[in-house]
Amino acid sequence: RQYNEGLLTKQERCKHFIIRQLEVLEKNVTEEEVNEMVATGKWEMFNENLLNDARITRSQLSEIEQR
């Protein structure tokens, strides 16, 4: 029982963390999508999107600096 409660608590923390990060990035993701990410443990989508955004931002900054 304690294990299940701990697991649910961890999932809720992860869910809130993901939601906060997505809000910071101004990404529109439904609660259902976040629940799916938490339930399946598929963080790759989240991480990949963050990495792509970082690459784009660096590229844009580089272009601005070269002007």
Contacts in CASP RR format, 6 or more apart in sequence:
PFRMAT RR
TARGET T0000
AUTHOR 0000-0000-0000
METHOD contacts of the structure
MODEL  1
RQYNEGLLTKQERCKHFIIRQLEVLEKNVTEEEVNEMVATGKWEMFNENL
LNDARITRSQLSEIEQR
11 38 0 8 1.000
11 39 0 8 1.000
14 38 0 8 1.000
15 34 0 8 1.000
15 35 0 8 1.000
15 38 0 8 1.000
18 34 0 8 1.000
18 37 0 8 1.000
18 38 0 8 1.000
18 46 0 8 1.000
19 34 0 8 1.000
21 46 0 8 1.000
21 50 0 8 1.000
22 29 0 8 1.000
22 34 0 8 1.000
25 49 0 8 1.000
25 50 0 8 1.000
25 53 0 8 1.000
27 49 0 8 1.000
36 42 0 8 1.000
37 43 0 8 1.000
37 45 0 8 1.000
37 46 0 8 1.000
END
